[in-house]
Amino acid sequence: MMGKRMRKVVGVRAEQGDRSKTERLPWGFRTTLASHALSGSGVTLEHLLLFPGQTTDVHLHPDTDEACHLVWGNLSVAIGASTFLLKQGDTLTIPRDQAHQIKNAGKGTAEILQALSSGAAESIDPCAQAIRQAFPFLWPWR
């Protein structure tokens, strides 16, 4: 048939059970749906629930771009000196090595789908990154 393509889906099969990983964090919950550790994926897909008034820590991903899609709620996202206000249905991309922080600016729990361009995404504090850059011999595996 013209116009239709068949795709083979590779990854976790339903019969393998739920292989997602949920973490309770100070600001809400993060469920990792796909990553190298879970499914051998080259990307990371996460589902975040950010409680009202809560804020993530300032962090960056040194080797990973990030895309955040706001499923529900309102967010304020600080990237460097800029702040972006997101409403339901908005998507924002954050380039690698950019310090950022996400705040729930609404009255209800915000729901976010987040994709990272690495299956082994690393999230670090920007101060730690500055120390790493100043003293690379302390992290010989990087």
MARPATI-332780 format. One record per residue (C-alpha): residue in one letter; z, x, y; residue number from 1. Coordinates in nm, 2 decimals, m for minus. Layout:
! MARPATI-332780
A, Z, X, Y, NUM
...
! end
This chain:
! MARPATI-332780
M, 0.00, 0.00, 0.00, 1
M, m0.09, 0.12, 0.34, 2
G, 0.19, 0.17, 0.60, 3
K, 0.47, 0.19, 0.34, 4
R, 0.62, 0.51, 0.22, 5
M, 0.84, 0.57, m0.07, 6
R, 1.14, 0.79, m0.02, 7
K, 1.37, 0.94, m0.27, 8
V, 1.73, 0.94, m0.15, 9
V, 1.92, 1.25, m0.26, 10
G, 2.30, 1.28, m0.23, 11
V, 2.60, 1.10, m0.35, 12
R, 2.52, 0.82, m0.60, 13
A, 2.71, 0.49, m0.59, 14
E, 2.84, 0.54, m0.94, 15
Q, 3.01, 0.86, m0.83, 16
G, 3.26, 0.66, m0.63, 17
D, 3.38, 0.69, m0.28, 18
R, 3.35, 1.06, m0.19, 19
S, 3.42, 1.02, 0.18, 20
K, 3.72, 1.19, 0.34, 21
T, 3.95, 1.01, 0.59, 22
E, 4.19, 1.19, 0.82, 23
R, 4.46, 1.04, 1.04, 24
L, 4.47, 1.23, 1.37, 25
P, 4.69, 1.18, 1.68, 26
W, 4.41, 0.98, 1.85, 27
G, 4.29, 0.77, 1.56, 28
F, 4.10, 0.82, 1.23, 29
R, 3.80, 1.04, 1.13, 30
T, 3.61, 0.96, 0.81, 31
T, 3.36, 1.22, 0.70, 32
L, 3.08, 1.04, 0.53, 33
A, 2.85, 1.33, 0.46, 34
S, 2.89, 1.71, 0.48, 35
H, 2.81, 2.02, 0.28, 36
A, 3.15, 2.00, 0.11, 37
L, 3.11, 1.63, 0.02, 38
S, 2.75, 1.60, m0.08, 39
G, 2.57, 1.94, m0.02, 40
S, 2.43, 1.79, 0.30, 41
G, 2.29, 2.01, 0.58, 42
V, 2.43, 1.77, 0.84, 43
T, 2.77, 1.61, 0.90, 44
L, 2.81, 1.24, 0.95, 45
E, 3.14, 1.10, 1.07, 46
H, 3.29, 0.76, 1.15, 47
L, 3.56, 0.78, 1.42, 48
L, 3.81, 0.52, 1.53, 49
L, 3.97, 0.61, 1.87, 50
F, 4.28, 0.41, 1.96, 51
P, 4.30, 0.25, 2.31, 52
G, 4.39, 0.51, 2.58, 53
Q, 4.37, 0.80, 2.33, 54
T, 4.18, 1.12, 2.39, 55
T, 4.05, 1.39, 2.16, 56
D, 4.15, 1.75, 2.22, 57
V, 3.91, 1.96, 2.43, 58
H, 3.69, 2.13, 2.17, 59
L, 3.34, 2.28, 2.11, 60
H, 3.12, 2.34, 1.81, 61
P, 2.98, 2.69, 1.83, 62
D, 2.68, 2.65, 1.61, 63
T, 2.63, 2.27, 1.60, 64
D, 2.47, 2.01, 1.82, 65
E, 2.64, 1.67, 1.82, 66
A, 2.52, 1.31, 1.88, 67
C, 2.77, 1.03, 1.93, 68
H, 2.67, 0.66, 1.90, 69
L, 2.92, 0.41, 2.04, 70
V, 2.93, 0.12, 1.80, 71
W, 3.21, m0.06, 1.97, 72
G, 3.42, m0.02, 2.29, 73
N, 3.40, 0.20, 2.60, 74
L, 3.43, 0.57, 2.63, 75
S, 3.46, 0.84, 2.89, 76
V, 3.31, 1.17, 2.77, 77
A, 3.38, 1.49, 2.96, 78
I, 3.13, 1.77, 2.90, 79
G, 3.21, 2.07, 3.11, 80
A, 3.24, 1.95, 3.47, 81
S, 3.04, 1.62, 3.41, 82
T, 3.18, 1.29, 3.29, 83
F, 2.97, 1.02, 3.12, 84
L, 3.08, 0.66, 3.07, 85
L, 2.95, 0.50, 2.75, 86
K, 2.94, 0.13, 2.66, 87
Q, 2.86, m0.03, 2.33, 88
G, 2.52, 0.08, 2.20, 89
D, 2.50, 0.40, 2.40, 90
T, 2.43, 0.73, 2.24, 91
L, 2.51, 1.07, 2.39, 92
T, 2.41, 1.42, 2.27, 93
I, 2.63, 1.72, 2.32, 94
P, 2.46, 2.07, 2.30, 95
R, 2.63, 2.34, 2.09, 96
D, 2.89, 2.56, 2.26, 97
Q, 2.97, 2.29, 2.52, 98
A, 3.34, 2.21, 2.56, 99
H, 3.39, 1.84, 2.55, 100
Q, 3.65, 1.57, 2.52, 101
I, 3.62, 1.20, 2.43, 102
K, 3.86, 0.93, 2.58, 103
N, 3.88, 0.57, 2.48, 104
A, 3.84, 0.40, 2.82, 105
G, 3.86, 0.04, 2.68, 106
K, 4.14, m0.20, 2.57, 107
G, 4.04, m0.20, 2.20, 108
T, 3.98, 0.06, 1.94, 109
A, 3.65, 0.24, 1.99, 110
E, 3.42, 0.29, 1.70, 111
I, 3.19, 0.59, 1.70, 112
L, 2.93, 0.73, 1.46, 113
Q, 2.90, 1.10, 1.51, 114
A, 2.63, 1.33, 1.37, 115
L, 2.65, 1.71, 1.37, 116
S, 2.36, 1.93, 1.31, 117
S, 2.54, 2.14, 1.05, 118
G, 2.68, 2.04, 0.71, 119
A, 2.97, 2.28, 0.77, 120
A, 3.04, 2.20, 1.14, 121
E, 3.32, 2.39, 1.30, 122
S, 3.53, 2.25, 1.58, 123
I, 3.74, 2.49, 1.78, 124
D, 3.94, 2.51, 2.10, 125
P, 3.74, 2.68, 2.39, 126
C, 4.03, 2.92, 2.45, 127
A, 4.01, 3.03, 2.09, 128
Q, 3.63, 3.07, 2.14, 129
A, 3.69, 3.30, 2.44, 130
I, 3.93, 3.51, 2.24, 131
R, 3.68, 3.53, 1.95, 132
Q, 3.41, 3.65, 2.19, 133
A, 3.64, 3.90, 2.36, 134
F, 3.77, 4.04, 2.02, 135
P, 3.49, 3.99, 1.76, 136
F, 3.65, 4.25, 1.53, 137
L, 3.93, 4.00, 1.46, 138
W, 3.68, 3.77, 1.30, 139
P, 3.46, 4.00, 1.09, 140
W, 3.32, 3.70, 0.88, 141
R, 3.15, 3.54, 1.19, 142
! end
